[in-house]
Amino acid sequence: MAHRRIAARELAILFSALSHPERLRLVEELRDGERDVASLQAILGVSQAKTSRHLAVLRAHRLVAERHEGRHVYYRLVAPEMAHWVAAGLDFVQASQTITEEIREAAIKSREEWLGQRN
């Protein structure tokens, strides 16, 4: 049973790295390939420092990799299929009986955008 404990611990570490809305959005924004920090910052609508901190967490957990080109830093998902897995989690959100209609609609629209033609 030690293998179950190890597997559960590793999943918990993965979930902790993804446990912030902006980090989940970063995963989805990197779905189609690499982007530079400035474009990710603009998409998220947060400061460069905050964007960099979230990317650092994802990098520390080996979920994203970086590439330097001059003064620009580009990020990509190490396992692009993770974006599909994250977006599929919206099925659980919209199925909940305790969420508001606003949350349900947001989950449906986001899932359509994220998974749209990419299924």
N, C-alpha and C positions, 0 to 999 in steps of 0.2 A: 503493500500500500504506500510505500515511500514515493513511488512514481506519481501517484495522484497528488500527494502533498507538493512535490516539486512542480508538477504541471500547473496546479492551482496557484502556486506562488508566482510562477512566471506569467500566467494570465493576469493576475492582479497587478503585477508591475506594468504590463502592457496597458491595461485599463487605466492605471493611474496616469500614464503618459498621455492618454487620450481624454482625460477627465476634465478638460476645459473646452468651452464652446469655440473659442478662437483656434485652438489646436485642431479640433475636428474640422473646422472650416478650412484650415490650411491643408489638411489631408485632401479634402475635396477639391480645393483649388489647384493642387498639384496632380490631380487625376490624369490630365492629358499631357503631362511632361513638365519640364523644369520651368521655373520662373525666378526672376530676380527679386530681391528683398523689397525694392521700391514698389514693384507692381503688387506684391503680396500685401504690403502696408496699405496701399491705396484701396485694394479690394476689401480688406478688413476694416479700414477706417479707424485705425489706431496708430499710436506713435511708432516710429521706427524702433525705438528701444523695446517696446512691448512686443512688437513683431519678432524682433531678434531673440528676445527671451523665450518666446514660445517655440521658435525654430531650434533654439539651443536644447530645449527639453526633448523635442522630437529627434534631434541629432544624437543626444546622449543615449537615447533608447534605440538607436540605430534604425529609426523609422524613415529618416530622410538623410540624404547625402548632399554635400555641397561641392560646387565647382567654382573656382575663382577665375575670372577673366578681367584682368586689369584691376580696376577698383570695384568692379561689380561681383557680387556673389550670387550664384544661382543654386536653387535647391530643387531636388527631385525626390520622389518617393522611392525607397529602396525596393519595396514590393508594391507595385501599382495596384494590384488586386485588393489591397487594403481599403482603397477608396470605395470600391463596390461594397465591401463588407460593412464599412461604416454607414454608407447610405442605406443599405438594407436594414440596418438597425432601426430606421424610421418606421418600419412595419410594426415594431413593438410599441413605438410611441403612439402611433395613430390608432392602434388597437386597444389602448388602455381605456377603461371605462371612467377613469377619474380625471381625464384631461378636458380642457375647455374646447369649444369649437374653434377658437382662434388658434390654439396649439395644433389641433387636428389638421386644420387647413394649411398651416405653415409646414407641417410634416409632409403632407401630401404634395404641396407645391415644390418643396425642396427635393423630395425624392424624385419627382418628375424631372426637375432640372438636372439633378446629379446623375440619375440613371437613364434618363430620357432615351436617346437613341443608342446608348452604349451597352444595352443588355446583351 
